[in-house]
Amino acid sequence: MVEKFEIVICMGSACFSRGSKKIADTVNEYFGNNIPENVFLRGSLCTGNCENGPVMIVNEQVFKDLDENKVFEILDQFNLK
């Protein structure tokens, strides 16, 4: 059975103003705009981590203070390619 991954990007106002749109673009870039079938990507309203945005959650593990480089490192850590 193939492991499933849920990637949630906070799109609340604080995270959005700190760059969550760029984080979403970076995730798409990572996958070459071809997200695997076992990966579910979605946006979310506030995750309650406003002071630490932008925030991305992978399978309930929260990653804070993200930039493009950190996103690539995180996704590599989960072997999503």
N, C-alpha and C positions, 0 to 999 in steps of 0.2 A: 504494500500500500504506500502511495506517495504521500509524504507529509505535506500538510496544507499550511500556508502562511497567510496571516492577515496583517496588512500594513495600514495603519491609520495615521493620517496626518491631521494635526489640529489646525482648523481654519477659523478658530475664534479670533476676535478682533486683535488681541494682544499678539498672538502668534502670527497672524496675517501681517500685521504691521512690522513684525520682526523678520519676515521673509519666508513664511510657510509656502507661499506660491512658488518660490524658487526651489524649496525643498521638494515639492511635488514635481516640478519640472526635472529636477535632478534624478528622482526615482524613475521617471519615464525615460530619461536619457540612459540611466544604468541598464534598463531592459531593452534599449533600442526601440522604444515605443511598441514592444511586443511582449507584454507581460505574460509569463507562463500561466498555464491553466491552474496550477496549484497555488497561485498567489492571488489574493483578493486585496485590492487597493481601494481605499475609500477615505473621504474626508470626514471630519467630525467637528461638531461645535466644541466649545471650550472643554478641555480635559482637566481644568483646575490647576494647571501648571503655568499660569500666565507669566510669572516673573522669570521663568526659565525657557521661554520660547525662542525659536520655534521648537515644537515637540513632535516626535514621531513615535508610534507604538508598534512594535513587531511582536505578534503573539503575546500580548499583554506585558511585554518588557518595555518600559518607558525610557526614551532617549531624549535628553534635553539640550538646550543651547546648541542647536545644530547649525552646521554650515555644509556646503556641498561636499567637501572632503570627508567629513564625518559620515555623511549619508553613504558614500561609497564604501567606507570601512565597515559600517554596520551591516550593509547588505552582503558584503563579501563574507562577513563573519557567519552569516546564516547559509552560505553556499547556495544562493538563490539563482545562480546562472546555470 
